[in-house]
Structure formats: structure tokens, C-alpha cells
Amino acid sequence: MSHIKQTKQQHKIFQQLKWRVGIFFAVVLGIFLLSTPPAISEELVVLNLMMNASDGELWKQSIIKDFEAKNPGIHINIIEGPSTSNLQEDLLTSAYILGDSPYDMVLMDVIWTPKFAAADWLLDLSDRLPKEELAKFFPAHIEAGRYEGKLYRIPMYATAGVLYYRKDLLEQAGFQPPETFADLLRISQSLQEQRKVKWGYLWQGRQSEGLVAMFLEVLQGFGGFWMNPNNLEVGLDRPETLKAIAFLKDTIEQGISPPGVTTYIEEDTRRIFQSGQAAFLRSWPYVWPLANADDSPVKDKIAMKPMVATPGNSPGGCLGGFGLGISKSSKHPQEAWKAIQFITSEETQRKFIFKSGFVPSQRSLFTDPQVVSKYPHYPQILNIADKSILRPSIAQYAQASDILQRYLSAALTNRMTPESAMQSAANETRLLLKVKG
């Protein structure tokens, strides 16, 4: 990328940040005016928690209603935030930087924990749960809530990247589900040649965090790695990384993936797959209920499995999901912890599953007979989530992700060769981490 393009991009980012800080002040003003209804007694403890509007309404109708019925002295006030997680992160970050955050509990994406913990914005929760309680959650989700050995986040939503496929088309053509990248390409091409589908494989290629999550799964399948958070070793300029990029470029050049796939995000790929135009889709568990809705063309025609890998390497899905932490600035940390215990409990999550169909963090619920009777795909999610790939737990994660996004996008769209793009990405990442190559 040229110096001029970088300057323009930096200017654009600066303008976006100015706008986001502006909306922060508007939201904070609304919080202080509206967070405590006039009818609420001064003795009532109010816990502020931000989330997007649709999730907030579901929580109010179930989780919060149940919690407040059992804890009449505590009110959880949902503050409606932006609909996308990156804007929510910006808003939370602005609140903490300004030094007077109104939030007591923090609903955090897995990739926010190291940044928030390193900035000293969160309470250490390491001594709050015994080992037997921690063991009820996915190990990877607990690990994602740690930073430098301390626990700052308790899992609420669990998710991991999955590979969806048209089981009806594979069965009709006599194919077993793919296990390797070569299988994926071969089956895709065959179904396209038979005119069963327009596209073989859909993935998220737009420059975004979704691109990073998708790429880590392919990289894992080729035996590569992004960076090691323990010793800060960077693997972006290794042969395995170039093989992973070559696979993705091949899907485009061979017509297996749409030429516009490098501009797609999750919903773009979901809509194409759900319309019946593709054989395979890499995405998240949220796709399942939508693709199996009564009006979906692929209802009861799909299945899911872990991402494929080259022989000798282990497949894995990128870990996603949200969890709850406590702001260090909260005046009600004990009440906040009481709320987190209730919200993340097995009983609460079981009830919420039936109301919303969300993917829980308590492992036992994935094989619970009542849950499985309504959501028969949950045991498959359990198998995939147990093999989750963690994104590196470093305080500079946002900057490292931006580096990878920019250069990976440049390589996939032929603005740079994969070799030069990944060498630049590796060098900038090492400079960020202050590690010599």
C-alpha cells in the first residue's frame, strides 16, 4: 500500500473515531438522564450494562426479569449500544479513557479481554469461582477470559467457526463430507459441473475481523500460526501462511467462490448459501436456525462439521462469543458479581436457550435431553467448540488484527503478492510487539 493510500486511510480512521467519540457523549448524556427511573428508590442498586437493542429486549423479558424477581434490591439497566461489536468496543473504550465510565458490568467479545485488562479497566475475578465451577465452561472460553494469568471474563455466549454443507447434494452425488482442502475443492467443482449449485465454497473476505477469524481456521488447517502470545513469535512469513492464502485465491481463480467474495461479510455469505446457491459455507452457529426456518429453501438440507485440514494437521474453528466482566470503576462490584453468577448459571442459560435459541457457555447444556430435542445440532457444536482456536491474548490485539487485515486483503485482491504482503505484515507485527525478526 502506498504512503498516500495509508495517509488517506489514517485520515478516514481519524474521522470515524471523531464521529464515534461524538456519539459517545450523546449516549452518556442519555445514560445519566434515563438510567435511573424517577420511581426507583435511592436504596435500590442500579447496575448499568450496554448491549445492542435486540439482545437487550430479550434479556429484559427473561434473564433480567428473573434476576430482579429473586433480587428485588438490584435493578439491571440495559443501555442500548450500537448494533456492531466494534462500535460497542469503541464506545466502551471512550468511556474508560474519559475516566468516568457509567458501566458496572461489561459484556465483552473474546478479543476485548486483553486490551481492557491491560488498561486496568476490569476487576480480577480469579478467586471468584472454584475449579469445579470453571470446569463447567468450555476450557477455551475460560482461557479467552484470562490475561497474564488472571481471570477477567466469565463466558455467556459460546460460539466457534463451523463448515456448513448441503448434505442432500453430497448424498445424492455419493460424496462423504470433506476432510481436507482438496476434498472441498473436488466436491465443489463436481457439484458445479453437475449444475447442482452456482458456487462451491463461500467465505468472508472483506477487510474486517471476520476475515481474520476465517483465515485463522484455514491457517490452522495448513499447520501454520499467526503469533504465539507466550513468546510473541510471529508466523505470518512462514510457508504455511502462503499455502493458506494460495488455497483461498485458488477458490476464486477456479470459480469455486464468487469473484466478489473478498467484499463479503457473514450476512452476505449466509444469504447466498441459504438461497440454495452454494454447496459449502464457512460461518458461525447463528446461521443454523435461520437456514432451517420454515421459509428457507435449504431447510433440513444442511449439516455442519469442523473446518477441513491438510493430512496430519488438526482442524479447528475460531473461538467467538461474549462474556461478562466487572468494571473496576463500578460502585457496586458485589452486586455485579451476583448478577454475573446468575446470568451465567446453567439454570438461567437453559431457560434462555428456549426463549432465544442462543448458544450457551455451559457445556452440559449441549447434551441436555430437553435442549437436544429442540436443537439437535447442539452436540455437533459441542464437538466443534471443544476444538476452538484462540486468537492471541495480547494487549495490542486490535492493532495486530488491523495489520493482518490490511495485508491479507491486499494479497487476496492482488494489490500485493502474498510473499511481499505477509513479509510486511510479519515485520509490522514484530515491530508492534517489539520483537526482532
LINPE-V504580 format. One record per pair of residues at least 24 apart in sequence whose ideal C-beta (glycine too) atoms are under 10 Angstrom apart, sorted by the first residue. I is the first residue (numbers start at 1). J is the second residue. Records with the same first field share a line. If there is no record, write none. Layout:
I=J, J
//
This chain:
1=406, 407, 409, 410, 415, 416, 421, 424
5=415
6=406
9=406
13=402
16=87, 90
17=90, 93, 94
19=90
20=82, 86, 87, 89, 90, 91, 93, 94
21=90, 91, 93, 94, 97, 98
22=94
23=81, 82, 87, 90, 91, 94
24=90, 91, 92, 93, 94, 95, 97, 98
25=94, 98
27=79, 80, 81, 82, 91, 94, 95, 102
28=79, 91, 94, 95, 98, 100, 101, 102
30=79, 80
31=77, 79, 95, 102, 103
32=100, 102
34=77, 79
35=75, 77, 78, 79, 102
36=75, 77
37=75, 77
40=75, 77
41=73, 75
43=73
44=68, 72, 73, 74, 75
45=71, 73, 74, 75, 76, 104, 331, 332, 334, 335, 336, 338, 339
46=74, 75, 76, 77, 104, 331, 332, 335
47=74, 75, 76, 77, 78, 103, 104, 105, 326, 327, 330, 331, 332, 335, 336, 338, 339, 340
48=75, 76, 77, 78, 79, 101, 102, 103, 104, 105, 106, 327, 330, 332, 336
49=76, 77, 78, 79, 81, 103, 104, 105, 106, 107, 324, 327, 336, 339, 343
50=77, 78, 79, 80, 81, 82, 88, 91, 92, 95, 102, 103, 105, 106, 107
51=78, 79, 80, 81, 82, 88, 105, 107, 322
52=78, 80, 81, 82, 83, 84, 85, 87, 88, 107
53=78, 80, 81, 82, 83
54=80, 83, 356
55=80, 81, 83, 107, 157, 322, 356, 358
56=80, 81, 107
58=352, 355, 356, 358
59=107, 343, 352, 355, 356
61=355, 356
62=348, 351, 352, 354, 355, 356
63=156, 339, 342, 343, 348, 349, 351, 352, 355, 356
64=339, 342, 343
66=342, 343, 347, 348, 351, 352
67=338, 339, 341, 342, 343, 348
68=339
70=338, 342
71=335, 338, 339, 342
73=335
74=332, 335, 336, 338, 339, 342
75=335
76=104, 105, 335, 336, 339, 342, 343
77=102, 103, 104
78=107
79=103
81=107
84=208, 209
85=109, 111, 112, 209, 320, 322
86=111, 208, 209, 398
88=112, 322
89=115, 116, 398
92=116, 121, 327
93=119, 121, 398
95=121, 327, 329
96=120, 121, 122, 327, 328, 329
97=121
99=329
100=329
101=327, 328, 329, 330
102=327, 329, 330
103=325, 326, 327, 329, 330, 336
104=326, 327, 329, 330, 331, 332, 333, 335, 336, 339
105=324, 325, 326, 327, 330, 332, 333, 335, 336, 337, 339, 340, 343
106=152, 153, 322, 323, 324, 325, 326, 327, 330, 336
107=153, 156, 157, 322, 323, 324, 325, 343
108=144, 145, 152, 153, 154, 156, 321, 322, 323, 324, 325
109=144, 153, 157, 209, 320, 321, 322, 323
110=140, 141, 143, 144, 145, 153, 155, 157, 158, 159, 318, 319, 320, 321, 322, 323, 388, 390, 391, 393, 397
111=144, 209, 212, 213, 319, 320, 390, 391, 392, 393, 394, 397, 398, 401
112=144, 152, 153, 322, 323, 325, 397, 398
113=144, 145, 146, 147, 151, 152, 153, 323, 325, 393, 395, 397
114=144, 145, 146, 147, 148, 152, 229, 391, 392, 393, 394, 395, 396, 397, 398
115=147, 393, 394, 395, 396, 397, 398, 399
116=147, 152, 153, 325, 327, 328, 395
117=145, 146, 147, 148, 150, 151, 152, 153, 325, 328, 393, 395
118=147, 148, 393, 394, 395, 396, 397
119=328, 395
120=328
121=152, 325, 326, 327, 328, 329
122=147, 150, 151, 152, 153, 325, 326, 327, 328, 329, 330
123=150, 152, 325, 326, 327, 328, 329, 330, 333, 336, 337
124=149, 150, 151, 152, 325, 326, 328
125=150, 151, 152, 153, 154, 324, 325, 326, 333, 337, 340
126=150, 151, 152
127=151
128=154, 326, 337, 340, 341
129=154, 337, 340, 341, 344
133=341, 344, 345
135=363
136=344, 345, 346, 361, 362, 363, 364, 365
137=323, 344, 360, 361, 362, 363
138=319, 321, 360, 361, 362, 363, 366, 382, 385, 386, 388
139=363, 385, 386, 388
140=316, 319, 321, 385, 386, 387, 388, 389, 390
141=319, 320, 321, 322, 323, 361, 363, 385, 388, 390
142=323, 361
143=319, 388, 390, 393
144=319, 320, 321, 323, 388, 390, 391, 393
145=323, 324, 325, 393
146=393
147=229, 393, 394, 395
148=229, 393, 395
151=325
152=323, 324, 325, 326, 328
153=322, 323, 324, 325, 326, 340
154=323, 324, 325, 326, 337, 340, 341, 343, 344, 361
155=321, 322, 323, 324, 344, 349, 360, 361, 362
156=321, 322, 323, 324, 340, 343, 344, 348, 349, 352, 358, 360, 361, 362
157=285, 286, 320, 321, 322, 323, 324, 349, 352, 358, 359, 360, 361
158=285, 319, 320, 321, 322, 323, 349, 358, 359, 360, 361, 362, 363, 365, 366, 381, 382, 385, 388
159=284, 285, 286, 317, 318, 319, 320, 321, 322, 358, 359, 361, 381, 384, 385, 388
160=213, 217, 284, 285, 306, 307, 316, 317, 318, 319, 320, 321, 359, 381, 383, 384, 385, 386, 387, 388, 389
161=203, 204, 210, 213, 214, 216, 217, 282, 283, 284, 285, 306, 307, 316, 317, 318, 319, 320, 384, 385, 388, 389
162=217, 281, 282, 283, 284, 285, 287, 288, 303, 304, 305, 306, 307, 317, 318, 377, 380, 381, 383, 384, 385
163=201, 203, 217, 280, 281, 282, 283, 303, 304, 305, 306, 307, 308, 315, 317, 384
164=202, 269, 270, 273, 274, 278, 279, 280, 281, 282, 283, 284, 285, 287, 288, 291, 298, 302, 303, 304, 305
165=201, 273, 278, 279, 280, 281, 301, 302, 303, 304, 305
166=191, 196, 197, 273, 276, 278, 279, 280, 281, 298, 301, 302, 303
167=298, 300, 301, 302, 303, 304, 305
168=196, 298, 300, 301, 302, 303
169=194, 196, 197, 276, 279, 298, 301, 302
170=196, 279, 280, 303
171=301, 303
172=196
173=279
175=279
177=280, 303, 304, 305, 308
178=279, 280, 305, 307, 308
179=305, 306, 308, 309, 310, 311, 315
180=221, 308, 309, 310, 311, 313, 315
181=218, 221, 222, 243, 244, 247, 248, 250, 251, 307, 308, 309, 310, 311
182=247, 308, 310, 311
183=308
184=221, 247, 251, 256, 279, 280, 282, 307, 308
185=247, 250, 251, 254, 256, 308
187=256, 279, 280
188=251, 254, 255, 256, 257, 278, 279, 280
189=254, 255, 256, 279
190=279
191=256, 278, 279, 280
192=254, 255, 256, 278, 279
196=276, 279
197=273, 276, 277, 278, 279, 280
198=255, 258, 272, 275, 276, 277, 278, 279
199=251, 255, 256, 257, 258, 261, 269, 272, 273, 277, 278, 279, 280, 281
200=251, 254, 255, 256, 257, 258, 278, 279, 280
201=248, 251, 252, 254, 256, 257, 258, 261, 269, 273, 278, 279, 280, 281, 282
202=251, 256, 257, 258, 261, 264, 266, 268, 269, 270, 271, 272, 273, 277, 278, 279, 280, 281, 282, 283
203=248, 251, 252, 257, 261, 262, 264, 266, 269, 280, 281, 282, 283
204=261, 262, 263, 264, 265, 266, 267, 268, 269, 270, 281, 282, 283, 284
205=248, 251, 252, 257, 258, 260, 261, 262, 263, 264, 265, 268, 269, 408, 409, 412, 413
206=260, 261, 262, 263, 264, 265, 266, 268, 405, 409
207=262, 263, 402, 404, 405, 406, 407, 408, 409, 410, 412, 413
208=264, 265, 266, 401, 405, 409
209=265, 318, 320, 391, 398, 401, 402, 404, 405
210=264, 265, 266, 267, 269, 283, 284, 318, 320, 405
211=248, 262, 264, 265, 401, 404, 405, 408, 409, 412
212=318, 391, 397, 400, 401, 402, 404, 405, 408
213=266, 282, 283, 284, 317, 318, 319, 320, 389, 391, 401
214=248, 266, 269, 282, 283, 307, 318, 408
215=241, 244, 245, 248, 318, 404, 405, 408, 412
216=244, 307, 316, 317, 318, 319, 389, 390, 391, 392, 404
217=244, 282, 306, 307, 308, 309, 315, 316, 317, 318, 389
218=243, 244, 245, 247, 248, 282, 307, 308, 309
219=243, 244, 245, 247, 316, 318, 389
220=244, 307, 309, 313, 314, 315, 316, 317, 318, 387, 389
221=247, 306, 307, 308, 309, 310, 313, 314, 315, 316, 389
222=246, 247, 309, 310, 313
223=309, 310, 312, 313, 314
224=313
225=389, 392
226=389, 391, 392, 400, 401, 404, 425, 426, 429
227=391, 392, 394, 397, 400, 404, 426, 429, 430, 432, 433, 435
228=392
229=390, 391, 392, 393, 394, 397, 433
230=392, 393
231=435
232=392, 394, 429, 430, 432, 433, 434, 435
233=430, 433, 435
234=392, 400, 425, 426, 427, 428, 429, 430, 432, 433, 435, 437
235=422, 426, 429
236=403, 404, 407, 408, 421, 422, 423, 424, 425, 426, 427, 428, 429, 430
237=419, 421, 422, 423, 424, 425, 426, 427, 429, 430, 437
238=422, 426
240=310, 313
241=408, 411, 418, 419, 421, 422, 425, 426
242=411, 417, 418, 419, 421, 422
243=310, 418
244=310, 408, 418, 422
245=408, 411, 412, 417, 418, 419, 421, 422
246=411, 418
247=308, 310
248=408, 411, 412, 418
249=411, 412, 413, 414, 418
251=280
252=412, 413, 414
256=280
261=412
262=408, 409, 412, 413, 414
263=409, 413
273=297, 298, 302
274=298, 299, 302
276=301
280=308
282=307, 308, 317, 318
284=317, 318, 320, 321, 359
285=317, 320, 321, 357, 358, 359, 375, 377, 378, 380, 381, 384, 385
286=320, 357, 358, 359
288=357, 359, 375, 377, 378, 380, 381
289=356, 357, 358, 375, 377
290=357
292=375, 377
302=377
303=377, 380
304=377, 380, 381, 383, 384
305=380, 383, 384
306=380, 383, 384, 385, 386, 387, 388
307=384, 387, 389
314=387, 389
315=384, 387, 389
316=384, 386, 387, 388, 389, 390
317=381, 383, 384, 385, 386, 387, 388, 389
318=388, 389, 390, 391
319=385, 387, 388, 389, 390, 391
320=359, 385, 388, 391
321=358, 359, 360, 361, 385, 388
322=358, 361
323=361
353=378
359=385
361=385
392=433
394=432, 433
396=429, 432, 433, 434
399=428, 429, 432, 433
400=425, 428, 429, 432, 433
402=428, 432
403=427, 428, 429, 431, 432
404=428, 429
//
